[in-house]
Structure formats: C-alpha cells, structure tokens
Amino acid sequence: MATLKEIEERVEKLRGKLLAVLQMTDAQEIMDEAERLKIEAADLEKDGKEWAAKMEGQARSPKGKFEVVLTEEQQQRIRQATGVHMRSVYIEDTSGRLNAAMPGTSRLQVEKIALEQARQQKVRDEAERSARAQAEENLAVLEAQGGQMAELLEIVKEDPEFRRVLFLDKK
C-alpha cells in the first residue's frame, strides 16, 4: 500500500503533467495524454481511498479531531496577523487526550494553533490563486490559437476533474 508521502508526490507529479498539457499544441497529443492522465488519476484515487480507509481503521477516536471556537479577540488578532478570517480551529487528536485536556488548555495555546493553521491556509490560498492565474493564462493562449484547439479546450474545460485540479472554479 502506498504511503501518504508517496500519494502526495504522485498528486504533485500529476498536477505537473496536467499543467504540461496546457503547453501542448497538437490536439491528438493532448487527447492521448488526457487519456493517460485519466488512467493515472483513477489509480491514484484508488490508492488514496485505500490509504484513507487504512487510516480510518487505525484512528483511536471516532472523529480524530475536534473544533474550538475562537473568541472575537482571537479572530481579530489572527486576521490582523495573516489576513485570514477564522472562526474556529480544528485540532487533530486521534488519541482523544487533547480533547480530554481541553478544559485546562490556555487560550494562548489554542490561538497559537489557530495562527499556524491560518498561516498554512494563507500559503495554500496564495498557491491556488497563482496556479489558477497561470492555468487561465495558459488556457487563454491555447484558445487564441482557435480552430481545433479552441474546440478541444471547450470540451476539456467541461470536465469537472480538470476544473478542480486547475482550480478553475475557485475565485
């Protein structure tokens, strides 16, 4: 069974291959590569589901995490520090020990976890915005070629998986 790291690496490779398709100009080459990527994505999805099922079976608590609602002051400090609006923080806790210790946990500890999650979210959001902008730019270049390329792109852009991977539905 694949490890999480292997799955994540394969996801990144697949994303790179999808972006490379945007650089292609030959319609048949694009169709052939799309078929190969579809098979690779299906295999990756299968491995991901297997891994998730294995992890779910290993979790010691039913949820594996719990939510802590932030105070207005904490929300404001996190927004000022990162620009990210966060109402609550999700704390991973497969053992259940952190949840049991929550009543004695300081607000500063919770805020520190929330701040780290907000920073991570900001990095993810910026990376997605950048990838989306690059994908849209590349798609525009390909569409400008007109003819068969433009027709093919219209078909490919209707594929929900294509749209999801290239962040085309997020604004």
C-alpha positions in Angstrom: 0.0 0.0 0.0 1.2 3.5 -0.8 2.3 5.9 1.9 0.8 9.3 2.3 4.1 10.9 1.2 4.0 8.7 -2.0 0.4 9.7 -2.7 1.2 13.4 -2.2 4.2 13.1 -4.5 2.1 11.4 -7.2 -0.5 14.1 -6.9 2.1 16.8 -7.5 3.5 14.9 -10.4 0.0 14.5 -11.9 -0.7 18.2 -11.4 2.6 19.0 -13.2 1.6 16.7 -16.1 -1.8 18.4 -16.3 -0.1 21.8 -16.4 2.2 20.4 -19.1 -0.9 19.5 -21.2 -1.7 23.2 -21.3 1.6 23.8 -23.1 0.8 21.2 -25.8 -0.4 22.4 -29.2 -1.2 19.2 -31.1 -4.9 18.2 -30.4 -4.2 14.4 -30.8 -1.3 14.6 -28.5 -3.5 16.4 -25.9 -6.2 13.8 -26.3 -3.7 10.9 -25.9 -2.1 12.5 -22.8 -5.5 13.2 -21.3 -6.4 9.5 -21.6 -3.1 8.5 -19.9 -3.7 11.1 -17.2 -7.3 9.9 -16.6 -6.0 6.3 -16.0 -3.2 7.6 -13.7 -5.7 9.7 -11.8 -8.1 6.8 -11.3 -5.2 4.7 -10.0 -4.1 7.5 -7.6 -7.7 7.9 -6.4 -7.9 4.2 -5.7 -4.6 4.3 -3.7 -5.8 7.4 -1.8 -9.1 5.7 -0.8 -7.2 2.6 0.3 -4.9 4.8 2.4 -7.8 6.7 3.9 -9.6 3.5 4.8 -6.5 2.2 6.5 -6.0 5.4 8.5 -9.7 5.5 9.4 -9.3 1.9 10.8 -6.3 3.0 12.8 -7.8 6.1 14.4 -8.4 5.6 18.1 -11.2 8.2 18.3 -14.3 8.4 16.1 -13.5 11.8 14.7 -9.8 12.2 15.1 -10.1 16.0 15.7 -12.2 18.5 17.5 -13.2 22.1 16.9 -12.5 25.0 19.2 -14.4 28.2 18.6 -12.2 31.3 18.8 -13.1 34.4 20.7 -13.7 37.6 18.8 -10.4 38.9 20.1 -8.5 35.8 18.9 -10.3 36.0 15.5 -9.2 39.7 15.2 -5.6 39.0 16.1 -5.4 36.2 13.6 -7.0 38.3 10.9 -4.6 41.1 11.6 -1.5 38.8 11.6 -2.4 36.8 8.5 -5.4 38.3 6.6 -7.3 35.1 7.1 -10.7 35.1 8.7 -11.0 32.1 11.0 -13.9 31.5 13.4 -12.7 28.2 14.8 -9.7 26.0 14.8 -9.6 22.2 14.2 -7.2 20.3 16.4 -6.0 16.9 15.3 -6.5 14.4 18.2 -6.6 10.8 17.2 -6.0 9.6 20.8 -8.6 11.8 22.4 -6.1 13.1 25.0 -6.1 16.7 23.9 -9.9 16.9 23.9 -9.9 15.5 27.4 -7.3 18.1 28.5 -9.1 21.0 26.7 -10.7 22.5 29.8 -7.2 23.2 31.2 -5.7 24.4 27.9 -4.9 28.1 27.8 -6.4 30.4 25.1 -2.8 31.2 24.1 -2.2 27.6 23.2 -5.3 27.5 21.1 -4.5 30.8 19.4 -1.0 29.5 18.6 -2.5 26.5 16.8 -5.1 28.7 15.1 -2.4 31.1 13.9 -0.3 28.3 12.4 -3.4 27.0 10.6 -4.2 30.4 9.3 -0.7 30.9 8.0 -0.9 27.5 6.3 -4.3 28.4 4.8 -2.8 31.7 3.5 0.0 29.9 1.8 -2.4 27.3 0.3 -4.7 30.1 -0.9 -1.9 32.1 -2.5 -0.6 28.9 -4.2 -4.0 28.1 -5.6 -4.5 31.7 -6.8 -1.2 31.6 -8.5 -1.8 28.2 -10.1 -5.3 29.3 -11.2 -3.9 32.5 -12.8 -1.2 30.6 -14.6 -3.7 28.0 -15.8 -6.1 30.7 -17.0 -3.3 32.5 -18.8 -2.2 29.2 -20.5 -5.7 28.4 -21.5 -6.2 31.8 -23.0 -3.0 31.3 -25.1 -4.3 28.0 -26.3 -7.8 29.3 -27.0 -6.2 32.2 -29.0 -4.9 29.5 -31.4 -8.5 29.0 -32.5 -9.8 26.2 -34.6 -9.5 22.6 -33.4 -7.5 23.7 -30.3 -10.3 26.0 -29.2 -12.9 23.3 -29.7 -10.8 20.8 -27.8 -10.3 23.2 -24.9 -14.1 23.8 -24.6 -14.6 20.0 -24.3 -11.7 19.6 -21.7 -12.9 22.6 -19.7 -16.2 20.9 -19.1 -14.6 18.0 -17.3 -15.1 18.6 -13.5 -11.9 16.9 -12.6 -9.9 19.1 -15.0 -11.6 22.2 -13.5 -10.9 21.0 -9.9 -7.3 20.2 -10.4 -6.5 23.5 -12.1 -8.6 25.5 -9.5 -10.8 26.9 -12.3 -14.0 27.0 -10.2 -12.4 29.0 -7.3 -12.3 32.8 -7.4 
